Amino acid sequence: MARPTARGLALLGIVVGTYVAARVVGTWELYLLSFAFLAALLVSWLMVLATGRKLEAGRSLIPARPTAGDDMVLSFRVKNGSLLPGLQVTFGHAAGDLSADHEGVAFEGLGPRSERVADTGPQPAWRGIHHLPALVADGEDPLGLIRMRRRFGEPLDVTVYPRLVHLHSCALLADMGARGEQGRRGPATLGAAEFRAIRPHHPGEPLSHMDWKSTAKTGTLMLREMDDPTSGDVTLLLDGTASLVVGQPPRTNYELAVQAAGSAADFTLRAGRAVNLLFHENRWRQARLSPDAGGRRQLLETLAAAVPDARTPLHHALRRLGADGGRLMRTKILTVVVLSLDEELAHALIALRGEGVQISVVSVVSGSFTSAAIRSGTPATESQGLLLSLASRGVLCLSVSRDDDLLSALSIGQVESPYAHAR
């Protein structure tokens, strides 16, 4: 729909004023002047209507599937399909929340049958799902008297995936087979099985693990129940407590936590084990990832949607999840990536460890993201007492800081025992 601009309304006022003056004074020159101004408005109106129908516009993102940290370019294209001179076209905030710059993209007057392209960026991509409004073009005639608005396409969601570290080994998973307390057992080895209990044999079960001594004593077939530390699912919990987020986007402690959690999950999937991914958010989210290419794609998509908006501290949520027979009661292996480690959280983790859950913890050193730490260059550390307390109960502890090399921090060889990061 074409409508006058502020300049067009002002000219229309001049037309009316000139015509009234001509009627009062009776001078034919004023009549001519008022008709000339009116003709300019009419010509501009017809021009906008004619060329606006032939206007084409679009946008594209390079790369089409960006990863966090990529240089991202948003390209806008506009084409005048008319034989008449084209309009001056402006796109409003068409970059949505992909850009903090709210200025529009403007194209000068297009020639007949001409096409122009304008780019915004490059700028680093931020992890997340970014919402771009529908592409809306405001077109004006060269004199800026008449404006029309057209919408092209639908709103667009752009998913920026997290940049994960490709781990060849993972210290978080090296001690999962340990059943003894205080880190006395070594890493799990492929094919190794550990004794859990002796129980009656159920019909249909294989006889390869029969305990013949117990069978002879009881007169009933008894089975040795074994645990294979290289089988079973791994549960990975990502802390998203909103009040604990520190740093300036995109370099926050939460983004580092997402990267660490995703890298560990990716390693687990490549090792052939399924992952239960839990997100501590305002509303709990859970994703079960299969150890195949589809599971790895789902991992990236699920992590891209992660937001730190949980209002409840993680230790409260852990107690609820453990007490209601829910998600944590069905796991034997739990890796928790936390934004901050405090005494209440440590007690909750120790309680889960006492219930037989194999726990490893990645603690993001939030102090390394503060402005003071960045200016001084002094590395921040976690509480040694809390790390020792967890390590003494057989909980493997890692801590990562803002400037750490995540590949080195998570790989085997950096951690020799649960005490390594608590010394």
C-alpha positions, 0 to 999 in steps of 0.5 A: 500500500503506497502512502505519502511520506512526511515530505509528501504530506508537506508538499500536499499541504503546499498544494492546498495552500497554493491553490487557496492563495490562487483562489484568493488572489486570482493569479493563474501562476499560482494555479499552475504552481499548485497543479505542478506540485500535485502532478509531482505527487501523482507521478511519484505515486504511480511510479511507486505503484508500478515499480513496487509490483516488480520489486524482488528481494531476498537474503542469504546467510554465509555460511548457511550452517554456521558454527560458533566463532565463524565469520558470518555474512548476511547478504541482501539482494534487491532487484528492479524488474521494471523498465522504469527507474527503481525505488530507493529501498531500505530494509529495517532491522532484518538481521534480527538478533544476529547483530547488535547493530539496529541500523537498516540496509539501504539501497540507492535508487535502482535503475531499470532492470537492475539488481544490487547486493549489500552485505552486513558483516563479517561478524563472529557467530554466537551459539544459539537459535537466532530469530530473524523477522520477515524481510520487509522492504520500504521503497520510496520514489527518488524524490522521497514523496511516496513510500510503499512497504512490501513483505518478502518471505517468512521469519527465519530462525538461524541455528548457530551450532557450538564449536566442539573439541574433537577429543581422542580421549576423555579424562571424564570417562577414564574412571567410570568403571571404578567401583571402589571409593577414593579413586583406588581403582583404575580406568575401565578397560574394554571388555572388562567386567566387574562383579556386582552380586549373586542372585537366583537364575531366571529362566531364559538367561544364559548359563555363562555366568553361573556361580557353581559354588553358590548353586551347590550350597543352595540347591538353586541355580545362582548367577553371578551378576556382572557390570561391564563398565564399557556398556550402558548409557552416560548421563551428562548434566549441564548446569544452567543457573541464571544467577551464576552466568559471568562474562560478556557474550559470547565469552561467558562461563556458560558458553565454556560449559556448553563447549565442555559438555558437548565435547565430552558427549561427542566423544562418548557417542563416537565411542559407541555409547548412548548419552542422556543429556539433561539441561538444568533450565527453567524447565528441565529438558532431556535428550537421549542421543544414540551413538550414530551420525543422527545422535551427533547431529541431535547433540549439536541442535540440542546444545544450540538451543541451551539457555541459562535460565534456571532459577533454582540452584543446581543442588536443589534440582539434584536432590529432587531428581534423585529423590523422586525416582526420576532421571538420575535414579536410572543412571550409573554414570553421571558427568556434571558440568557446573558453573560454580562449585559450592558446599551444598552442591558438593554435598548433593554430589557426594550423596549421589556418589553414596548411592552408587552413581559414578560421578565426574565433575567439570567445574568452570572457574567463573572467577576467570571471567570477571573483569578484574581477572581479565585485566590482571591476567591472574588465573582464578582457581576453585576452592581446593577444599571442595575439590579435595572433599569430592576427590576423597569420595571417589568423584573425578574433578576437573576445572577449566578456566576462560583461557584454558585449552579445552582439548588439553584440559579434557584429555587423558594424561592431564588427570592421573587420579581424582586428586589431580586437580585438588592438589 
